[in-house]
Amino acid sequence: MSYSVPIPGGERKMVSAIKKMLVSVFEQGDLSDFTQLFQDTTQFEGFLVDHATGVEELTEAITAVLSLIDGAHVAFGTTIEQDAWICVIVQVMAQSATTGAPVMLGGNIIAHSDGSKINAVYCVFDWIRFFEGLDLMPPSSALACVTGQKLVVS
């Protein structure tokens, strides 16, 4: 289900820019919109736990993620743009580049804009489910951890 906050005159500028960028990055593998959408000093909180990531670092991380998947399709859930704040719920459905198995990377992006570029980002993605789909983590890894079991990978 998709829900967007109704705004007279259609979707707002920054939500549209984020959606365009995500489609460009994941469906076409083009990172040019990504690097142009953010200020050089933008820090991405939450992408990696306890580690703020800059634009250059995140570009490298996204390139690594893209090397693991094929045939990506981006879908959007709730999108909100209110004043300088933006929220986008996103799902990337793809296939594992090595096995062809379906994988999904879902999450949300909360951002702050100065009107033309994004200057602050907090994002959360379900990396465990993604890496399980790639066979890089055992099935039900999150469940094992929630029950207090040690996750042992051999």
N, CA, C and O atoms as a GROMACS GRO file, in nm:
protein
  616
    1MET      N    1   0.084  -0.117   0.000
    1MET     CA    2   0.000   0.000   0.000
    1MET      C    3   0.089   0.124   0.000
    1MET      O    4   0.191   0.128   0.068
    2SER      N    5   0.050   0.222  -0.075
    2SER     CA    6   0.125   0.346  -0.084
    2SER      C    7   0.037   0.459  -0.035
    2SER      O    8  -0.082   0.464  -0.066
    3TYR      N    9   0.096   0.549   0.040
    3TYR     CA   10   0.022   0.664   0.090
    3TYR      C   11   0.111   0.786   0.082
    3TYR      O   12   0.223   0.784   0.134
    4SER      N   13   0.065   0.889   0.022
    4SER     CA   14   0.135   1.017   0.019
    4SER      C   15   0.045   1.122   0.080
    4SER      O   16  -0.076   1.125   0.054
    5VAL      N   17   0.104   1.208   0.160
    5VAL     CA   18   0.027   1.317   0.217
    5VAL      C   19  -0.020   1.405   0.102
    5VAL      O   20   0.062   1.451   0.023
    6PRO      N   21  -0.153   1.431   0.090
    6PRO     CA   22  -0.202   1.511  -0.022
    6PRO      C   23  -0.153   1.655  -0.014
    6PRO      O   24  -0.166   1.720   0.090
    7ILE      N   25  -0.098   1.701  -0.121
    7ILE     CA   26  -0.047   1.837  -0.128
    7ILE      C   27  -0.104   1.900  -0.254
    7ILE      O   28  -0.088   1.846  -0.363
    8PRO      N   29  -0.170   2.015  -0.240
    8PRO     CA   30  -0.223   2.081  -0.359
    8PRO      C   31  -0.113   2.106  -0.461
    8PRO      O   32  -0.004   2.152  -0.425
    9GLY      N   33  -0.140   2.076  -0.586
    9GLY     CA   34  -0.041   2.099  -0.690
    9GLY      C   35   0.052   1.981  -0.713
    9GLY      O   36   0.146   1.991  -0.792
   10GLY      N   37   0.029   1.870  -0.645
   10GLY     CA   38   0.110   1.751  -0.670
   10GLY      C   39   0.224   1.732  -0.573
   10GLY      O   40   0.236   1.802  -0.472
   11GLU      N   41   0.308   1.635  -0.607
   11GLU     CA   42   0.418   1.597  -0.520
   11GLU      C   43   0.520   1.710  -0.509
   11GLU      O   44   0.545   1.782  -0.606
   12ARG      N   45   0.578   1.724  -0.394
   12ARG     CA   46   0.674   1.830  -0.369
   12ARG      C   47   0.808   1.802  -0.434
   12ARG      O   48   0.840   1.688  -0.469
   13LYS      N   49   0.885   1.906  -0.451
   13LYS     CA   50   1.012   1.906  -0.524
   13LYS      C   51   1.114   1.807  -0.468
   13LYS      O   52   1.171   1.729  -0.545
   14MET      N   53   1.138   1.807  -0.338
   14MET     CA   54   1.246   1.724  -0.282
   14MET      C   55   1.207   1.576  -0.277
   14MET      O   56   1.292   1.490  -0.297
   15VAL      N   57   1.078   1.545  -0.249
   15VAL     CA   58   1.034   1.406  -0.256
   15VAL      C   59   1.054   1.353  -0.397
   15VAL      O   60   1.103   1.242  -0.415
   16SER      N   61   1.015   1.432  -0.496
   16SER     CA   62   1.034   1.391  -0.636
   16SER      C   63   1.181   1.370  -0.668
   16SER      O   64   1.216   1.275  -0.737
   17ALA      N   65   1.267   1.458  -0.617
   17ALA     CA   66   1.410   1.446  -0.643
   17ALA      C   67   1.468   1.319  -0.579
   17ALA      O   68   1.551   1.251  -0.640
   18ILE      N   69   1.426   1.287  -0.456
   18ILE     CA   70   1.474   1.166  -0.389
   18ILE      C   71   1.426   1.042  -0.464
   18ILE      O   72   1.504   0.949  -0.487
   19LYS      N   73   1.299   1.040  -0.502
   19LYS     CA   74   1.246   0.925  -0.577
   19LYS      C   75   1.321   0.906  -0.709
   19LYS      O   76   1.359   0.794  -0.744
   20LYS      N   77   1.342   1.015  -0.781
   20LYS     CA   78   1.414   1.008  -0.908
   20LYS      C   79   1.555   0.954  -0.886
   20LYS      O   80   1.602   0.871  -0.964
   21MET      N   81   1.621   1.002  -0.782
   21MET     CA   82   1.757   0.959  -0.752
   21MET      C   83   1.761   0.810  -0.718
   21MET      O   84   1.848   0.738  -0.767
   22LEU      N   85   1.667   0.762  -0.636
   22LEU     CA   86   1.667   0.621  -0.598
   22LEU      C   87   1.642   0.530  -0.718
   22LEU      O   88   1.706   0.425  -0.731
   23VAL      N   89   1.551   0.569  -0.806
   23VAL     CA   90   1.527   0.491  -0.928
   23VAL      C   91   1.652   0.492  -1.015
   23VAL      O   92   1.692   0.387  -1.067
   24SER      N   93   1.713   0.607  -1.032
   24SER     CA   94   1.834   0.620  -1.114
   24SER      C   95   1.947   0.533  -1.059
   24SER      O   96   2.015   0.464  -1.135
   25VAL      N   97   1.967   0.536  -0.928
   25VAL     CA   98   2.075   0.459  -0.865
   25VAL      C   99   2.049   0.310  -0.876
   25VAL      O  100   2.134   0.236  -0.926
   26PHE      N  101   1.933   0.264  -0.831
   26PHE     CA  102   1.910   0.120  -0.821
   26PHE      C  103   1.866   0.056  -0.952
   26PHE      O  104   1.905  -0.058  -0.979
   27GLU      N  105   1.787   0.123  -1.033
   27GLU     CA  106   1.739   0.062  -1.157
   27GLU      C  107   1.835   0.081  -1.273
   27GLU      O  108   1.844  -0.005  -1.360
   28GLN      N  109   1.908   0.193  -1.275
   28GLN     CA  110   2.002   0.217  -1.386
   28GLN      C  111   2.148   0.213  -1.343
   28GLN      O  112   2.237   0.216  -1.429
   29GLY      N  113   2.175   0.207  -1.212
   29GLY     CA  114   2.313   0.205  -1.164
   29GLY      C  115   2.385   0.337  -1.185
   29GLY      O  116   2.508   0.340  -1.189
   30ASP      N  117   2.310   0.446  -1.197
   30ASP     CA  118   2.366   0.578  -1.222
   30ASP      C  119   2.371   0.657  -1.092
   30ASP      O  120   2.266   0.688  -1.035
   31LEU      N  121   2.490   0.688  -1.045
   31LEU     CA  122   2.506   0.758  -0.918
   31LEU      C  123   2.518   0.910  -0.933
   31LEU      O  124   2.539   0.980  -0.834
   32SER      N  125   2.506   0.963  -1.055
   32SER     CA  126   2.525   1.108  -1.075
   32SER      C  127   2.417   1.189  -1.004
   32SER      O  128   2.448   1.292  -0.944
   33ASP      N  129   2.290   1.146  -1.008
   33ASP     CA  130   2.184   1.217  -0.937
   33ASP      C  131   2.207   1.211  -0.786
   33ASP      O  132   2.176   1.306  -0.714
   34PHE      N  133   2.262   1.099  -0.739
   34PHE     CA  134   2.289   1.083  -0.596
   34PHE      C  135   2.387   1.188  -0.548
   34PHE      O  136   2.361   1.258  -0.450
   35THR      N  137   2.498   1.201  -0.616
   35THR     CA  138   2.601   1.294  -0.571
   35THR      C  139   2.557   1.440  -0.587
   35THR      O  140   2.605   1.526  -0.513
   36GLN      N  141   2.468   1.469  -0.682
   36GLN     CA  142   2.423   1.607  -0.703
   36GLN      C  143   2.312   1.650  -0.608
   36GLN      O  144   2.291   1.770  -0.588
   37LEU      N  145   2.243   1.555  -0.548
   37LEU     CA  146   2.128   1.587  -0.462
   37LEU      C  147   2.170   1.633  -0.322
   37LEU      O  148   2.092   1.700  -0.253
   38PHE      N  149   2.291   1.598  -0.280
   38PHE     CA  150   2.334   1.625  -0.143
   38PHE      C  151   2.445   1.729  -0.139
   38PHE      O  152   2.527   1.739  -0.230
   39GLN      N  153   2.447   1.807  -0.031
   39GLN     CA  154   2.559   1.897  -0.009
   39GLN      C  155   2.684   1.814   0.018
   39GLN      O  156   2.673   1.702   0.067
   40ASP      N  157   2.800   1.866  -0.014
   40ASP     CA  158   2.926   1.794   0.007
   40ASP      C  159   2.946   1.755   0.153
   40ASP      O  160   3.011   1.654   0.182
   41THR      N  161   2.891   1.832   0.245
   41THR     CA  162   2.910   1.808   0.388
   41THR      C  163   2.800   1.724   0.451
   41THR      O  164   2.803   1.701   0.572
   42THR      N  165   2.703   1.679   0.372
   42THR     CA  166   2.593   1.600   0.426
   42THR      C  167   2.644   1.473   0.490
   42THR      O  168   2.726   1.402   0.433
   43GLN      N  169   2.594   1.445   0.610
   43GLN     CA  170   2.626   1.321   0.680
   43GLN      C  171   2.501   1.234   0.683
   43GLN      O  172   2.391   1.282   0.707
   44PHE      N  173   2.519   1.105   0.657
   44PHE     CA  174   2.410   1.008   0.656
   44PHE      C  175   2.416   0.930   0.786
   44PHE      O  176   2.501   0.842   0.804
   45GLU      N  177   2.326   0.962   0.876
   45GLU     CA  178   2.317   0.891   1.003
   45GLU      C  179   2.229   0.769   0.985
   45GLU      O  180   2.132   0.772   0.909
   46GLY      N  181   2.262   0.660   1.055
   46GLY     CA  182   2.176   0.543   1.056
   46GLY      C  183   2.202   0.444   0.944
   46GLY      O  184   2.159   0.329   0.954
   47PHE      N  185   2.270   0.484   0.838
   47PHE     CA  186   2.296   0.391   0.727
   47PHE      C  187   2.383   0.276   0.777
   47PHE      O  188   2.356   0.160   0.748
   48LEU      N  189   2.486   0.310   0.851
   48LEU     CA  190   2.568   0.212   0.921
   48LEU      C  191   2.557   0.244   1.069
   48LEU      O  192   2.573   0.359   1.108
   49VAL      N  193   2.529   0.145   1.150
   49VAL     CA  194   2.506   0.166   1.292
   49VAL      C  195   2.625   0.238   1.356
   49VAL      O  196   2.740   0.200   1.336
   50ASP      N  197   2.594   0.340   1.433
   50ASP     CA  198   2.695   0.417   1.509
   50ASP      C  199   2.806   0.474   1.422
   50ASP      O  200   2.920   0.488   1.468
   51HIS      N  201   2.775   0.507   1.299
   51HIS     CA  202   2.878   0.561   1.210
   51HIS      C  203   2.813   0.657   1.112
   51HIS      O  204   2.733   0.617   1.028
   52ALA      N  205   2.848   0.786   1.123
   52ALA     CA  206   2.800   0.883   1.025
   52ALA      C  207   2.882   0.866   0.898
   52ALA      O  208   3.004   0.855   0.902
   53THR      N  209   2.814   0.864   0.785
   53THR     CA  210   2.877   0.839   0.657
   53THR      C  211   2.862   0.962   0.569
   53THR      O  212   2.754   1.019   0.559
   54GLY      N  213   2.971   1.003   0.505
   54GLY     CA  214   2.966   1.115   0.413
   54GLY      C  215   2.923   1.071   0.274
   54GLY      O  216   2.908   0.951   0.249
   55VAL      N  217   2.904   1.166   0.184
   55VAL     CA  218   2.859   1.138   0.048
   55VAL      C  219   2.955   1.042  -0.023
   55VAL      O  220   2.910   0.947  -0.088
   56GLU      N  221   3.083   1.067  -0.012
   56GLU     CA  222   3.181   0.982  -0.082
   56GLU      C  223   3.180   0.839  -0.029
   56GLU      O  224   3.184   0.744  -0.107
   57GLU      N  225   3.175   0.825   0.104
   57GLU     CA  226   3.171   0.690   0.163
   57GLU      C  227   3.043   0.617   0.123
   57GLU      O  228   3.046   0.498   0.091
   58LEU      N  229   2.932   0.688   0.126
   58LEU     CA  230   2.805   0.623   0.092
   58LEU      C  231   2.801   0.585  -0.055
   58LEU      O  232   2.742   0.483  -0.090
   59THR      N  233   2.861   0.665  -0.141
   59THR     CA  234   2.870   0.631  -0.283
   59THR      C  235   2.943   0.499  -0.301
   59THR      O  236   2.902   0.415  -0.381
   60GLU      N  237   3.052   0.480  -0.227
   60GLU     CA  238   3.127   0.354  -0.233
   60GLU      C  239   3.043   0.238  -0.181
   60GLU      O  240   3.044   0.130  -0.240
   61ALA      N  241   2.970   0.259  -0.071
   61ALA     CA  242   2.886   0.153  -0.015
   61ALA      C  243   2.774   0.114  -0.112
   61ALA      O  244   2.745  -0.004  -0.129
   62ILE      N  245   2.711   0.213  -0.175
   62ILE     CA  246   2.605   0.185  -0.271
   62ILE      C  247   2.660   0.110  -0.392
   62ILE      O  248   2.596   0.018  -0.444
   63THR      N  249   2.778   0.146  -0.437
   63THR     CA  250   2.842   0.074  -0.548
   63THR      C  251   2.863  -0.072  -0.511
   63THR      O  252   2.842  -0.161  -0.594
   64ALA      N  253   2.904  -0.098  -0.388
   64ALA     CA  254   2.921  -0.237  -0.341
   64ALA      C  255   2.788  -0.310  -0.339
   64ALA      O  256   2.780  -0.426  -0.382
   65VAL      N  257   2.681  -0.245  -0.290
   65VAL     CA  258   2.548  -0.307  -0.287
   65VAL      C  259   2.503  -0.338  -0.430
   65VAL      O  260   2.450  -0.447  -0.455
   66LEU      N  261   2.522  -0.245  -0.522
   66LEU     CA  262   2.481  -0.266  -0.661
   66LEU      C  263   2.553  -0.385  -0.724
   66LEU      O  264   2.498  -0.452  -0.812
   67SER      N  265   2.675  -0.412  -0.681
   67SER     CA  266   2.749  -0.526  -0.737
   67SER      C  267   2.692  -0.660  -0.690
   67SER      O  268   2.723  -0.764  -0.748
   68LEU      N  269   2.609  -0.658  -0.587
   68LEU     CA  270   2.550  -0.781  -0.532
   68LEU      C  271   2.415  -0.815  -0.592
   68LEU      O  272   2.364  -0.926  -0.571
   69ILE      N  273   2.354  -0.722  -0.666
   69ILE     CA  274   2.218  -0.742  -0.715
   69ILE      C  275   2.206  -0.717  -0.865
   69ILE      O  276   2.290  -0.649  -0.925
   70ASP      N  277   2.100  -0.773  -0.923
   70ASP     CA  278   2.064  -0.751  -1.063
   70ASP      C  279   1.915  -0.723  -1.071
   70ASP      O  280   1.838  -0.761  -0.982
   71GLY      N  281   1.875  -0.655  -1.178
   71GLY     CA  282   1.732  -0.637  -1.209
   71GLY      C  283   1.653  -0.567  -1.101
   71GLY      O  284   1.540  -0.606  -1.072
   72ALA      N  285   1.709  -0.464  -1.042
   72ALA     CA  286   1.641  -0.395  -0.932
   72ALA      C  287   1.521  -0.315  -0.980
   72ALA      O  288   1.520  -0.258  -1.089
   73HIS      N  289   1.419  -0.313  -0.895
   73HIS     CA  290   1.300  -0.231  -0.915
   73HIS      C  291   1.271  -0.159  -0.783
   73HIS      O  292   1.272  -0.221  -0.677
   74VAL      N  293   1.246  -0.029  -0.791
   74VAL     CA  294   1.222   0.052  -0.672
   74VAL      C  295   1.073   0.081  -0.660
   74VAL      O  296   1.008   0.121  -0.757
   75ALA      N  297   1.018   0.060  -0.539
   75ALA     CA  298   0.879   0.093  -0.509
   75ALA      C  299   0.876   0.184  -0.387
   75ALA      O  300   0.961   0.175  -0.299
   76PHE      N  301   0.776   0.271  -0.382
   76PHE     CA  302   0.767   0.368  -0.274
   76PHE      C  303   0.639   0.348  -0.196
   76PHE      O  304   0.533   0.320  -0.252
   77GLY      N  305   0.651   0.364  -0.065
   77GLY     CA  306   0.536   0.364   0.024
   77GLY      C  307   0.502   0.509   0.057
   77GLY      O  308   0.491   0.592  -0.033
   78THR      N  309   0.486   0.537   0.183
   78THR     CA  310   0.452   0.671   0.228
   78THR      C  311   0.561   0.771   0.192
   78THR      O  312   0.680   0.743   0.210
   79THR      N  313   0.520   0.885   0.140
   79THR     CA  314   0.613   0.996   0.117
   79THR      C  315   0.551   1.121   0.176
   79THR      O  316   0.433   1.148   0.159
   80ILE      N  317   0.633   1.197   0.246
   80ILE     CA  318   0.586   1.321   0.309
   80ILE      C  319   0.692   1.428   0.288
   80ILE      O  320   0.811   1.403   0.303
   81GLU      N  321   0.647   1.547   0.253
   81GLU     CA  322   0.736   1.663   0.251
   81GLU      C  323   0.662   1.777   0.320
   81GLU      O  324   0.558   1.823   0.274
   82GLN      N  325   0.718   1.821   0.430
   82GLN     CA  326   0.658   1.929   0.508
   82GLN      C  327   0.767   2.029   0.540
   82GLN      O  328   0.862   1.999   0.612
   83ASP      N  329   0.752   2.149   0.486
   83ASP     CA  330   0.854   2.253   0.502
   83ASP      C  331   0.988   2.198   0.454
   83ASP      O  332   1.000   2.159   0.337
   84ALA      N  333   1.088   2.193   0.539
   84ALA     CA  334   1.221   2.147   0.498
   84ALA      C  335   1.244   1.999   0.523
   84ALA      O  336   1.353   1.948   0.498
   85TRP      N  337   1.142   1.928   0.572
   85TRP     CA  338   1.158   1.786   0.608
   85TRP      C  339   1.095   1.695   0.505
   85TRP      O  340   0.988   1.724   0.451
   86ILE      N  341   1.162   1.584   0.479
   86ILE     CA  342   1.119   1.486   0.379
   86ILE      C  343   1.125   1.348   0.442
   86ILE      O  344   1.219   1.317   0.515
   87CYS      N  345   1.025   1.264   0.415
   87CYS     CA  346   1.027   1.124   0.457
   87CYS      C  347   0.984   1.039   0.338
   87CYS      O  348   0.882   1.067   0.274
   88VAL      N  349   1.062   0.935   0.309
   88VAL     CA  350   1.031   0.844   0.198
   88VAL      C  351   1.050   0.702   0.247
   88VAL      O  352   1.157   0.666   0.297
   89ILE      N  353   0.947   0.620   0.233
   89ILE     CA  354   0.957   0.477   0.259
   89ILE      C  355   0.985   0.410   0.124
   89ILE      O  356   0.915   0.436   0.027
   90VAL      N  357   1.088   0.325   0.120
   90VAL     CA  358   1.131   0.268  -0.008
   90VAL      C  359   1.156   0.118   0.005
   90VAL      O  360   1.199   0.070   0.110
   91GLN      N  361   1.129   0.045  -0.103
   91GLN     CA  362   1.164  -0.096  -0.114
   91GLN      C  363   1.234  -0.117  -0.248
   91GLN      O  364   1.185  -0.075  -0.353
   92VAL      N  365   1.348  -0.183  -0.242
   92VAL     CA  366   1.421  -0.220  -0.363
   92VAL      C  367   1.410  -0.371  -0.376
   92VAL      O  368   1.462  -0.444  -0.292
   93MET      N  369   1.342  -0.417  -0.480
   93MET     CA  370   1.331  -0.560  -0.508
   93MET      C  371   1.429  -0.592  -0.621
   93MET      O  372   1.436  -0.520  -0.721
   94ALA      N  373   1.504  -0.700  -0.604
   94ALA     CA  374   1.606  -0.736  -0.703
   94ALA      C  375   1.631  -0.886  -0.696
   94ALA      O  376   1.560  -0.960  -0.628
   95GLN      N  377   1.732  -0.929  -0.769
   95GLN     CA  378   1.777  -1.068  -0.763
   95GLN      C  379   1.924  -1.066  -0.722
   95GLN      O  380   2.000  -0.975  -0.754
   96SER      N  381   1.962  -1.171  -0.650
   96SER     CA  382   2.102  -1.188  -0.613
   96SER      C  383   2.183  -1.205  -0.741
   96SER      O  384   2.146  -1.283  -0.829
   97ALA      N  385   2.294  -1.132  -0.753
   97ALA     CA  386   2.379  -1.142  -0.872
   97ALA      C  387   2.444  -1.280  -0.882
   97ALA      O  388   2.480  -1.323  -0.992
   98THR      N  389   2.460  -1.350  -0.770
   98THR     CA  390   2.526  -1.481  -0.774
   98THR      C  391   2.430  -1.597  -0.787
   98THR      O  392   2.461  -1.695  -0.854
   99THR      N  393   2.311  -1.588  -0.723
   99THR     CA  394   2.219  -1.703  -0.725
   99THR      C  395   2.091  -1.679  -0.804
   99THR      O  396   2.022  -1.774  -0.840
  100GLY      N  397   2.058  -1.552  -0.830
  100GLY     CA  398   1.933  -1.519  -0.897
  100GLY      C  399   1.813  -1.520  -0.804
  100GLY      O  400   1.701  -1.493  -0.847
  101ALA      N  401   1.835  -1.550  -0.676
  101ALA     CA  402   1.726  -1.553  -0.578
  101ALA      C  403   1.673  -1.411  -0.555
  101ALA      O  404   1.749  -1.315  -0.561
  102PRO      N  405   1.542  -1.398  -0.529
  102PRO     CA  406   1.487  -1.265  -0.502
  102PRO      C  407   1.540  -1.211  -0.369
  102PRO      O  408   1.552  -1.284  -0.270
  103VAL      N  409   1.570  -1.083  -0.368
  103VAL     CA  410   1.613  -1.014  -0.246
  103VAL      C  411   1.538  -0.882  -0.236
  103VAL      O  412   1.491  -0.828  -0.336
  104MET      N  413   1.527  -0.832  -0.113
  104MET     CA  414   1.458  -0.706  -0.092
  104MET      C  415   1.536  -0.625   0.010
  104MET      O  416   1.581  -0.676   0.112
  105LEU      N  417   1.552  -0.497  -0.022
  105LEU     CA  418   1.612  -0.402   0.071
  105LEU      C  419   1.507  -0.294   0.096
  105LEU      O  420   1.476  -0.215   0.007
  106GLY      N  421   1.455  -0.292   0.215
  106GLY     CA  422   1.351  -0.195   0.248
  106GLY      C  423   1.395  -0.104   0.361
  106GLY      O  424   1.477  -0.143   0.444
  107GLY      N  425   1.340   0.015   0.363
  107GLY     CA  426   1.374   0.107   0.470
  107GLY      C  427   1.309   0.241   0.453
  107GLY      O  428   1.218   0.259   0.373
  108ASN      N  429   1.359   0.337   0.532
  108ASN     CA  430   1.305   0.471   0.522
  108ASN      C  431   1.417   0.573   0.525
  108ASN      O  432   1.525   0.549   0.580
  109ILE      N  433   1.389   0.686   0.466
  109ILE     CA  434   1.483   0.797   0.459
  109ILE      C  435   1.412   0.919   0.514
  109ILE      O  436   1.304   0.956   0.467
  110ILE      N  437   1.472   0.981   0.613
  110ILE     CA  438   1.422   1.107   0.665
  110ILE      C  439   1.531   1.210   0.638
  110ILE      O  440   1.646   1.190   0.678
  111ALA      N  441   1.496   1.318   0.573
  111ALA     CA  442   1.599   1.414   0.531
  111ALA      C  443   1.553   1.557   0.559
  111ALA      O  444   1.435   1.585   0.577
  112HIS      N  445   1.652   1.645   0.562
  112HIS     CA  446   1.628   1.788   0.578
  112HIS      C  447   1.692   1.858   0.458
  112HIS      O  448   1.804   1.827   0.419
  113SER      N  449   1.620   1.953   0.402
  113SER     CA  450   1.666   2.021   0.282
  113SER      C  451   1.678   2.170   0.305
  113SER      O  452   1.603   2.228   0.383
  114ASP      N  453   1.773   2.231   0.236
  114ASP     CA  454   1.784   2.378   0.239
  114ASP      C  455   1.702   2.439   0.126
  114ASP      O  456   1.706   2.560   0.104
  115GLY      N  457   1.628   2.356   0.054
  115GLY     CA  458   1.544   2.403  -0.057
  115GLY      C  459   1.595   2.358  -0.192
  115GLY      O  460   1.517   2.341  -0.286
  116SER      N  461   1.727   2.339  -0.204
  116SER     CA  462   1.783   2.293  -0.331
  116SER      C  463   1.864   2.165  -0.315
  116SER      O  464   1.872   2.084  -0.408
  117LYS      N  465   1.924   2.146  -0.197
  117LYS     CA  466   2.002   2.024  -0.172
  117LYS      C  467   1.969   1.973  -0.033
  117LYS      O  468   1.920   2.046   0.054
  118ILE      N  469   1.997   1.845  -0.014
  118ILE     CA  470   1.973   1.783   0.116
  118ILE      C  471   2.097   1.802   0.202
  118ILE      O  472   2.209   1.777   0.158
  119ASN      N  473   2.074   1.848   0.326
  119ASN     CA  474   2.188   1.877   0.413
  119ASN      C  475   2.195   1.788   0.537
  119ASN      O  476   2.292   1.796   0.612
  120ALA      N  477   2.096   1.704   0.560
  120ALA     CA  478   2.100   1.609   0.672
  120ALA      C  479   2.011   1.490   0.638
  120ALA      O  480   1.903   1.507   0.581
  121VAL      N  481   2.057   1.370   0.672
  121VAL     CA  482   1.983   1.249   0.639
  121VAL      C  483   1.992   1.150   0.755
  121VAL      O  484   2.099   1.129   0.812
  122TYR      N  485   1.878   1.090   0.788
  122TYR     CA  486   1.876   0.975   0.878
  122TYR      C  487   1.802   0.865   0.803
  122TYR      O  488   1.688   0.884   0.761
  123CYS      N  489   1.865   0.751   0.788
  123CYS     CA  490   1.801   0.642   0.715
  123CYS      C  491   1.821   0.510   0.788
  123CYS      O  492   1.922   0.489   0.856
  124VAL      N  493   1.724   0.424   0.773
  124VAL     CA  494   1.728   0.291   0.834
  124VAL      C  495   1.687   0.191   0.726
  124VAL      O  496   1.583   0.207   0.662
  125PHE      N  497   1.770   0.089   0.708
  125PHE     CA  498   1.739  -0.016   0.612
  125PHE      C  499   1.750  -0.153   0.680
  125PHE      O  500   1.826  -0.169   0.775
  126ASP      N  501   1.674  -0.248   0.630
  126ASP     CA  502   1.675  -0.384   0.685
  126ASP      C  503   1.787  -0.464   0.620
  126ASP      O  504   1.765  -0.542   0.527
  127TRP      N  505   1.908  -0.443   0.670
  127TRP     CA  506   2.025  -0.509   0.614
  127TRP      C  507   2.025  -0.660   0.641
  127TRP      O  508   2.074  -0.737   0.558
  128ILE      N  509   1.972  -0.702   0.756
  128ILE     CA  510   1.971  -0.845   0.788
  128ILE      C  511   1.891  -0.921   0.684
  128ILE      O  512   1.938  -1.020   0.629
  129ARG      N  513   1.770  -0.876   0.657
  129ARG     CA  514   1.686  -0.944   0.556
  129ARG      C  515   1.753  -0.942   0.419
  129ARG      O  516   1.748  -1.041   0.346
  130PHE      N  517   1.816  -0.831   0.385
  130PHE     CA  518   1.886  -0.820   0.257
  130PHE      C  519   2.000  -0.922   0.247
  130PHE      O  520   2.011  -0.993   0.147
  131PHE      N  521   2.083  -0.928   0.351
  131PHE     CA  522   2.196  -1.022   0.347
  131PHE      C  523   2.152  -1.167   0.360
  131PHE      O  524   2.220  -1.256   0.308
  132GLU      N  525   2.041  -1.193   0.426
  132GLU     CA  526   1.984  -1.328   0.426
  132GLU      C  527   1.944  -1.368   0.284
  132GLU      O  528   1.971  -1.480   0.241
  133GLY      N  529   1.880  -1.276   0.212
  133GLY     CA  530   1.839  -1.303   0.074
  133GLY      C  531   1.955  -1.330  -0.019
  133GLY      O  532   1.941  -1.401  -0.118
  134LEU      N  533   2.071  -1.272   0.014
  134LEU     CA  534   2.193  -1.293  -0.066
  134LEU      C  535   2.271  -1.416  -0.022
  134LEU      O  536   2.377  -1.447  -0.076
  135ASP      N  537   2.218  -1.488   0.078
  135ASP     CA  538   2.287  -1.603   0.138
  135ASP      C  539   2.419  -1.564   0.203
  135ASP      O  540   2.511  -1.645   0.211
  136LEU      N  541   2.428  -1.439   0.250
  136LEU     CA  542   2.547  -1.394   0.321
  136LEU      C  543   2.528  -1.403   0.472
  136LEU      O  544   2.623  -1.391   0.548
  137MET      N  545   2.403  -1.424   0.514
  137MET     CA  546   2.369  -1.451   0.654
  137MET      C  547   2.272  -1.567   0.654
  137MET      O  548   2.195  -1.584   0.560
  138PRO      N  549   2.275  -1.648   0.760
  138PRO     CA  550   2.181  -1.761   0.764
  138PRO      C  551   2.036  -1.715   0.776
  138PRO      O  552   2.009  -1.607   0.829
  139PRO      N  553   1.942  -1.797   0.726
  139PRO     CA  554   1.800  -1.763   0.738
  139PRO      C  555   1.762  -1.742   0.885
  139PRO      O  556   1.819  -1.805   0.974
  140SER      N  557   1.668  -1.654   0.909
  140SER     CA  558   1.617  -1.624   1.043
  140SER      C  559   1.724  -1.570   1.138
  140SER      O  560   1.716  -1.593   1.259
  141SER      N  561   1.822  -1.500   1.086
  141SER     CA  562   1.928  -1.443   1.169
  141SER      C  563   1.872  -1.348   1.274
  141SER      O  564   1.913  -1.354   1.390
  142ALA      N  565   1.781  -1.262   1.236
  142ALA     CA  566   1.725  -1.166   1.331
  142ALA      C  567   1.651  -1.239   1.442
  142ALA      O  568   1.664  -1.203   1.559
  143LEU      N  569   1.573  -1.340   1.407
  143LEU     CA  570   1.499  -1.417   1.507
  143LEU      C  571   1.595  -1.482   1.606
  143LEU      O  572   1.570  -1.481   1.727
  144ALA      N  573   1.703  -1.539   1.557
  144ALA     CA  574   1.801  -1.601   1.645
  144ALA      C  575   1.859  -1.499   1.742
  144ALA      O  576   1.874  -1.527   1.861
  145CYS      N  577   1.892  -1.381   1.693
  145CYS     CA  578   1.951  -1.277   1.778
  145CYS      C  579   1.850  -1.225   1.880
  145CYS      O  580   1.887  -1.201   1.995
  146VAL      N  581   1.724  -1.207   1.840
  146VAL     CA  582   1.621  -1.157   1.930
  146VAL      C  583   1.596  -1.255   2.046
  146VAL      O  584   1.562  -1.213   2.156
  147THR      N  585   1.612  -1.384   2.019
  147THR     CA  586   1.588  -1.484   2.123
  147THR      C  587   1.711  -1.503   2.211
  147THR      O  588   1.710  -1.586   2.302
  148GLY      N  589   1.818  -1.426   2.186
  148GLY     CA  590   1.935  -1.433   2.272
  148GLY      C  591   2.040  -1.532   2.227
  148GLY      O  592   2.143  -1.548   2.293
  149GLN      N  593   2.016  -1.597   2.116
  149GLN     CA  594   2.115  -1.692   2.066
  149GLN      C  595   2.228  -1.618   1.998
  149GLN      O  596   2.210  -1.509   1.944
  150LYS      N  597   2.345  -1.678   2.001
  150LYS     CA  598   2.458  -1.620   1.928
  150LYS      C  599   2.445  -1.657   1.781
  150LYS      O  600   2.414  -1.771   1.747
  151LEU      N  601   2.469  -1.562   1.698
  151LEU     CA  602   2.470  -1.587   1.554
  151LEU      C  603   2.608  -1.636   1.517
  151LEU      O  604   2.706  -1.561   1.521
  152VAL      N  605   2.616  -1.762   1.481
  152VAL     CA  606   2.744  -1.822   1.445
  152VAL      C  607   2.742  -1.850   1.296
  152VAL      O  608   2.657  -1.925   1.248
  153VAL      N  609   2.835  -1.791   1.224
  153VAL     CA  610   2.845  -1.811   1.080
  153VAL      C  611   2.973  -1.889   1.054
  153VAL      O  612   3.082  -1.850   1.097
  154SER      N  613   2.957  -1.998   0.983
  154SER     CA  614   3.078  -2.077   0.954
  154SER      C  615   3.103  -2.086   0.806
  154SER      O  616   3.200  -2.148   0.764
   0.00000   0.00000   0.00000
